[in-house]
Amino acid sequence: VHHQFINACREQGVDVMYEDVTQQLIEYWLENDFRVLVLISTYRLDGKKAPHWVVVTGMDSQCLYVHDPDCDEPEQLPIDCQHIPIARDDFDKMSVFGSQRLRCAVALRVP
């Protein structure tokens, strides 16, 4: 499936880059009008060990802020899932997977 996605991106002229997804890179993307999706584990937020995509909406010296599309708890309102602050150290731990500590992000910008 991965190779099919890569081929489809190439056919559509979408650049695919392989590089370390650092907080500095995320900050660069945000400053340059990219929309950034990052794969995280929400275990530190909700006790679930499943990979989960969130949209990074901003950063400051202490936190990254995310919109979480998974707002399905009965006591949660949609606003509870918007612009959620996550401490930078926690985000580093939440955004890596496996023994190789892989990170995955999608940065989108419409020209």
C-alpha positions as CSV (number, residue, x, y, z in Angstrom):
1,V,0.0,0.0,0.0
2,H,2.8,2.4,0.9
3,H,4.4,2.0,-2.6
4,Q,1.0,2.6,-4.2
5,F,0.7,5.9,-2.3
6,I,4.2,6.9,-3.3
7,N,3.4,6.1,-7.0
8,A,0.2,8.1,-6.8
9,C,2.0,11.0,-5.3
10,R,4.6,11.0,-8.0
11,E,1.9,10.8,-10.7
12,Q,0.2,13.9,-9.2
13,G,3.4,15.9,-8.7
14,V,3.3,15.6,-4.9
15,D,6.8,15.7,-3.3
16,V,7.5,12.9,-0.8
17,M,10.5,13.5,1.5
18,Y,12.1,11.2,4.0
19,E,13.7,13.2,6.9
20,D,13.6,13.3,10.6
21,V,10.4,15.1,11.8
22,T,11.7,17.4,14.5
23,Q,9.8,20.1,16.3
24,Q,12.0,22.6,14.5
25,L,10.8,21.2,11.2
26,I,7.1,21.3,12.3
27,E,7.7,24.9,13.4
28,Y,9.2,25.8,10.0
29,W,6.2,24.2,8.2
30,L,3.7,26.2,10.4
31,E,5.6,29.4,9.8
32,N,5.4,28.7,6.0
33,D,1.7,28.1,5.7
34,F,1.7,24.3,5.8
35,R,-1.0,22.3,7.4
36,V,0.7,19.7,9.5
37,L,-0.7,16.3,10.5
38,V,1.4,14.1,12.9
39,L,0.9,10.5,13.9
40,I,0.9,10.2,17.6
41,S,0.1,7.7,20.3
42,T,-2.7,9.1,22.5
43,Y,-1.8,6.8,25.4
44,R,-0.7,9.7,27.5
45,L,-4.0,11.5,26.8
46,D,-6.6,8.7,27.0
47,G,-4.9,5.4,27.8
48,K,-5.4,4.0,24.3
49,K,-2.3,2.5,22.6
50,A,-3.4,3.1,19.0
51,P,-1.7,5.4,16.5
52,H,-3.8,8.5,15.8
53,W,-3.5,11.5,13.5
54,V,-3.8,15.0,14.9
55,V,-3.4,18.4,13.2
56,V,-0.8,20.7,14.8
57,T,-2.3,24.1,15.0
58,G,0.5,26.0,16.7
59,M,3.6,26.1,18.9
60,D,5.1,28.2,21.6
61,S,8.2,27.8,23.8
62,Q,6.4,25.3,26.1
63,C,3.8,23.4,24.0
64,L,2.5,22.2,20.7
65,Y,-1.2,22.7,20.1
66,V,-3.3,20.1,18.3
67,H,-6.8,19.5,17.0
68,D,-7.9,16.0,17.7
69,P,-10.6,14.7,15.3
70,D,-11.4,11.8,17.7
71,C,-14.0,13.5,19.9
72,D,-16.3,10.7,20.7
73,E,-16.5,10.6,24.5
74,P,-20.0,11.5,25.6
75,E,-18.8,14.2,28.0
76,Q,-16.7,15.9,25.4
77,L,-17.8,18.8,23.4
78,P,-16.2,19.5,20.0
79,I,-14.4,22.5,21.5
80,D,-12.7,20.2,24.0
81,C,-10.8,18.6,21.1
82,Q,-9.5,21.9,19.6
83,H,-6.1,23.6,20.2
84,I,-5.1,21.0,22.9
85,P,-1.8,22.0,24.5
86,I,0.8,19.2,24.7
87,A,4.1,19.9,26.5
88,R,7.1,19.7,24.1
89,D,8.7,16.8,26.0
90,D,5.4,14.9,26.1
91,F,4.9,15.5,22.4
92,D,8.4,14.0,21.6
93,K,7.4,10.8,23.5
94,M,3.9,10.6,21.9
95,S,5.2,11.0,18.4
96,V,7.6,8.1,18.1
97,F,6.8,4.4,17.4
98,G,8.7,1.2,17.8
99,S,12.3,0.4,18.6
100,Q,13.5,2.5,15.7
101,R,11.6,5.5,17.1
102,L,10.0,6.3,13.8
103,R,8.0,9.5,13.3
104,C,5.5,10.3,10.6
105,A,4.0,13.6,9.5
106,V,2.2,15.0,6.5
107,A,2.8,18.6,5.6
108,L,0.4,20.1,3.1
109,R,0.5,23.4,1.3
110,V,-1.6,24.5,-1.6
111,P,0.4,26.7,-3.9
